[in-house]
């Protein structure tokens, strides 16, 4: 009979422990996903900015050699991420894709001018910097026009700033909610052992002695939950990579690794703090109060 009772108690404790681990792991997984997005927000922002094209269009009759020379000199500028020479033939092909194959039939000669497409470093993708760069390029030899979508630049900058603020607020709120949820899970787990704590108090055990095994359990719980959530996060990222591989060209793998480590540390720290608070509270209540 005693054996059966011990088995029932063990199963209940195991079920309670596993439930706590699963709950904490799922909460940490959500924190990890948002953390990956937050730490890579700057990289995603830079990716969009650095793919905005600034076209430098040359005067009619400008020889290829002059345009190529301009390309070599402009590539050395610190504001340039990369540059591409667009020949008349390539320009005509691009126009065909936009307007149809027969658009050249009305012209005796190819009307598409030589141009160079510039892709700037992200820090220079604001209205003031672009105006200064545009004015400088427009004053160079053989340059007829500098074209870029100013409205697109403004929209991207405004939206990315808003997204960054919203993401930061959501992350802070989620961390707070995560702490509350994990704290409640740990509290329920520790509260179930309140009679054990009271018994240890009655036999004269010191607070530090009583607290020690619970803190150790909290650390183990945090590590296990953190590792599980990190593994789940890796699986989520792997699935996303199969469908949206381009994201992993943008994302910084070192930052993702830091988030995975951070998730484990967050699990340990939150479980430790929660356990400390709950155990101290139970140590402060009287024998009569533990029944309520």
C-alpha positions as CSV (number, residue, x, y, z in Angstrom):
1,X,0.0,0.0,0.0
2,X,2.8,2.4,1.0
3,X,4.5,1.6,-2.3
4,X,1.4,2.4,-4.2
5,X,1.0,5.7,-2.3
6,X,4.6,6.6,-3.0
7,X,4.1,5.9,-6.7
8,X,1.1,8.2,-6.8
9,X,2.9,11.0,-5.0
10,X,5.9,10.6,-7.3
11,X,3.7,10.7,-10.4
12,X,1.9,13.8,-9.1
13,X,5.2,15.6,-8.3
14,X,6.6,14.6,-11.7
15,X,3.5,15.8,-13.5
16,X,3.7,19.1,-11.6
17,X,7.3,19.5,-12.4
18,X,6.9,18.7,-16.1
19,X,3.9,21.1,-16.3
20,X,6.1,23.9,-14.8
21,X,8.9,23.1,-17.3
22,X,6.6,23.1,-20.3
23,X,4.8,26.3,-19.2
24,X,8.1,28.1,-18.6
25,X,9.6,26.8,-21.9
26,X,6.7,28.1,-24.0
27,X,6.9,31.5,-22.4
28,X,10.6,31.7,-23.0
29,X,10.1,30.5,-26.6
30,X,7.9,33.5,-27.3
31,X,10.4,35.8,-25.7
32,X,13.2,34.2,-27.8
33,X,11.3,34.7,-31.1
34,X,10.6,38.4,-30.3
35,X,14.2,38.7,-29.1
36,X,15.5,37.4,-32.5
37,X,13.4,40.0,-34.3
38,X,14.5,42.8,-31.9
39,X,18.2,42.2,-32.1
40,X,18.0,41.9,-35.9
41,X,15.7,44.9,-36.4
42,X,18.6,47.1,-37.3
43,X,20.0,44.6,-39.9
44,X,16.5,44.3,-41.5
45,X,16.2,48.1,-41.6
46,X,19.6,48.4,-43.2
47,X,18.8,45.7,-45.7
48,X,15.7,47.6,-47.0
49,X,17.6,50.9,-47.0
50,X,20.6,49.6,-48.8
51,X,18.4,48.2,-51.6
52,X,17.0,51.6,-52.6
53,X,18.5,52.6,-55.9
54,X,20.0,56.0,-56.8
55,X,20.4,56.3,-60.6
56,X,23.1,58.6,-62.0
57,X,22.0,59.3,-65.6
58,X,24.6,60.6,-68.0
59,X,24.3,63.1,-70.9
60,X,23.5,61.8,-74.3
61,X,26.6,60.9,-76.2
62,X,28.7,60.2,-73.1
63,X,31.2,57.4,-74.0
64,X,31.2,54.1,-72.1
65,X,34.8,54.8,-70.9
66,X,33.7,58.0,-69.1
67,X,30.9,56.3,-67.4
68,X,33.2,53.4,-66.4
69,X,35.7,55.9,-65.1
70,X,32.9,57.6,-63.0
71,X,31.9,54.1,-61.6
72,X,35.5,53.4,-60.5
73,X,35.9,56.7,-58.8
74,X,32.5,56.7,-57.1
75,X,32.9,53.2,-55.7
76,X,35.7,54.6,-53.4
77,X,33.3,57.0,-51.7
78,X,32.3,56.0,-48.2
79,X,28.6,56.6,-48.8
80,X,28.5,54.0,-51.5
81,X,27.7,50.4,-50.6
82,X,27.9,49.1,-54.2
83,X,27.6,50.5,-57.7
84,X,26.5,49.0,-61.1
85,X,27.2,50.2,-64.6
86,X,24.0,50.1,-66.8
87,X,24.8,50.1,-70.5
88,X,22.4,51.2,-73.2
89,X,21.7,47.5,-74.1
90,X,20.9,46.6,-70.5
91,X,18.8,49.7,-70.0
92,X,16.9,48.8,-73.2
93,X,16.3,45.3,-71.9
94,X,14.9,46.6,-68.6
95,X,12.6,49.0,-70.5
96,X,11.4,46.1,-72.6
97,X,10.4,44.2,-69.5
98,X,8.5,47.3,-68.3
99,X,6.9,48.6,-71.5
100,X,7.0,45.6,-73.9
101,X,9.3,44.4,-76.7
102,X,8.0,46.9,-79.3
103,X,8.7,50.1,-77.4
104,X,12.0,50.7,-79.4
105,X,10.3,50.5,-82.8
106,X,9.3,54.2,-82.7
107,X,13.0,55.3,-82.3
108,X,15.7,55.2,-85.0
109,X,18.4,54.7,-82.3
110,X,18.4,53.4,-78.8
111,X,17.3,56.4,-76.7
112,X,18.3,54.9,-73.3
113,X,21.2,56.8,-71.8
114,X,24.1,55.3,-69.9
115,X,23.7,55.3,-66.2
116,X,25.2,54.0,-62.9
117,X,23.0,52.6,-60.2
118,X,24.2,53.4,-56.7
119,X,23.2,51.6,-53.5
120,X,24.2,53.6,-50.5
121,X,25.2,52.6,-47.0
122,X,22.2,52.7,-44.7
123,X,23.4,55.6,-42.5
124,X,23.2,57.9,-45.6
125,X,19.6,56.9,-46.4
126,X,17.8,60.0,-45.0
127,X,16.4,63.0,-46.9
128,X,19.2,65.5,-46.0
129,X,22.1,63.2,-46.8
130,X,20.5,62.1,-50.1
131,X,19.9,65.7,-51.1
132,X,23.6,66.6,-50.4
133,X,24.8,63.5,-52.2
134,X,22.5,64.2,-55.2
135,X,23.7,67.8,-55.4
136,X,27.3,66.7,-55.4
137,X,26.8,64.0,-58.0
138,X,24.8,66.4,-60.2
139,X,27.7,68.7,-60.4
140,X,30.1,66.1,-61.8
141,X,31.1,66.0,-65.4
142,X,28.7,64.4,-67.9
143,X,26.0,63.8,-65.3
144,X,22.6,64.9,-66.5
145,X,20.4,63.8,-63.6
146,X,20.4,62.0,-60.3
147,X,17.1,60.1,-59.7
148,X,15.8,58.3,-56.7
149,X,12.4,57.8,-55.1
150,X,12.3,60.4,-52.3
151,X,8.8,59.4,-51.2
152,X,9.8,55.8,-50.8
153,X,12.9,56.8,-48.7
154,X,10.6,58.9,-46.4
155,X,8.0,56.1,-46.1
156,X,10.6,53.5,-45.3
157,X,12.4,55.6,-42.7
158,X,9.1,56.6,-41.0
159,X,7.7,53.1,-40.9
160,X,11.0,51.5,-39.7
161,X,11.2,54.0,-36.8
162,X,7.6,53.2,-35.8
163,X,8.2,49.4,-36.1
164,X,11.4,49.8,-33.9
165,X,9.4,51.7,-31.2
166,X,6.5,49.2,-31.2
167,X,8.9,46.2,-31.2
168,X,10.8,47.7,-28.2
169,X,7.5,48.3,-26.2
170,X,6.1,44.9,-27.0
171,X,9.4,43.2,-25.9
172,X,9.4,45.1,-22.6
173,X,5.7,44.2,-22.0
174,X,6.4,40.6,-23.0
175,X,9.3,40.3,-20.6
176,X,7.1,41.7,-17.8
177,X,4.3,39.3,-18.7
178,X,6.8,36.4,-18.9
179,X,8.1,37.2,-15.4
180,X,4.5,37.2,-14.1
181,X,3.6,33.9,-15.7
182,X,6.8,32.2,-14.7
183,X,6.6,33.6,-11.2
184,X,3.0,32.2,-10.9
185,X,4.1,28.8,-12.2
186,X,7.1,28.7,-9.7
187,X,4.8,30.0,-6.9
188,X,2.3,27.2,-7.4
189,X,5.1,24.6,-7.6
190,X,6.8,25.9,-4.4
191,X,3.5,26.5,-2.6
192,X,2.6,22.8,-2.9
193,X,5.6,22.2,-0.6
194,X,4.6,24.7,2.1
195,X,4.0,22.1,4.7
196,X,7.5,20.7,4.2
197,X,8.9,24.2,4.6
198,X,6.8,24.7,7.8
199,X,8.1,21.3,9.2
200,X,11.7,22.4,8.5
201,X,11.0,25.6,10.4
202,X,9.6,23.8,13.3
203,X,12.7,21.6,13.7
204,X,14.9,24.7,13.8
205,X,16.3,24.8,10.2
206,X,17.8,28.1,9.2
207,X,16.3,30.2,6.4
208,X,19.3,29.7,4.2
209,X,19.2,25.9,4.7
210,X,15.5,25.8,3.8
211,X,15.9,28.1,0.8
212,X,18.9,26.3,-0.7
213,X,17.3,23.2,-2.2
214,X,14.4,25.3,-3.6
215,X,16.9,27.7,-5.2
216,X,18.8,24.7,-6.6
217,X,15.6,23.3,-8.0
218,X,14.8,26.7,-9.5
219,X,18.2,26.9,-11.2
220,X,17.7,23.4,-12.7
221,X,14.2,24.2,-13.7
222,X,15.4,27.4,-15.4
223,X,18.2,25.6,-17.3
224,X,16.0,22.8,-18.5
225,X,13.2,25.2,-19.6
226,X,15.8,27.5,-21.2
227,X,17.4,24.7,-23.1
228,X,14.1,23.3,-24.3
229,X,12.9,26.7,-25.5
230,X,16.3,27.3,-27.2
231,X,15.9,24.0,-29.1
232,X,12.3,24.9,-30.1
233,X,13.5,28.3,-31.2
234,X,16.2,26.6,-33.4
235,X,13.5,24.4,-34.9
236,X,11.3,27.4,-35.6
237,X,14.2,29.2,-37.3
238,X,15.1,26.2,-39.4
239,X,11.5,25.9,-40.6
240,X,11.4,29.7,-41.4
241,X,14.7,29.3,-43.2
242,X,13.3,26.7,-45.6
243,X,10.5,29.0,-46.6
244,X,12.2,32.5,-46.3
245,X,15.9,31.8,-46.8
246,X,16.5,35.5,-47.6
247,X,16.0,36.4,-43.9
248,X,19.1,34.5,-42.9
249,X,21.1,36.5,-45.4
250,X,20.0,39.6,-43.4
251,X,20.1,38.1,-39.8
252,X,23.3,38.1,-37.8
253,X,24.0,34.6,-36.6
254,X,26.1,35.8,-33.7
255,X,23.1,37.9,-32.4
256,X,20.9,34.8,-32.8
257,X,23.4,32.8,-30.8
258,X,23.4,35.5,-28.1
259,X,19.6,35.4,-28.0
260,X,19.7,31.6,-27.5
261,X,22.1,32.0,-24.6
262,X,20.0,34.9,-23.3
263,X,16.9,32.7,-23.2
264,X,18.6,30.1,-21.0
265,X,20.0,32.8,-18.7
266,X,16.6,34.5,-18.6
267,X,15.0,31.2,-17.6
268,X,17.5,30.7,-14.8
269,X,17.3,34.2,-13.4
270,X,13.5,34.5,-13.5
271,X,13.1,31.1,-11.8
272,X,15.7,32.0,-9.2
273,X,14.1,35.3,-8.4
274,X,10.6,33.8,-8.3
275,X,11.7,31.0,-6.1
276,X,13.5,33.4,-3.7
277,X,10.4,35.6,-3.4
278,X,8.0,32.7,-2.9
279,X,10.1,30.8,-0.4
280,X,10.8,34.0,1.6
281,X,7.1,34.7,1.7
282,X,6.3,31.2,3.0
283,X,9.0,31.4,5.6
284,X,7.4,34.5,6.9
285,X,3.9,33.1,7.4
286,X,2.8,31.4,10.6
287,X,1.7,27.8,11.0
288,X,-2.0,28.7,11.0
289,X,-1.7,30.9,7.8
290,X,-0.4,28.1,5.6
291,X,-3.8,26.5,5.5
292,X,-5.3,29.5,3.7
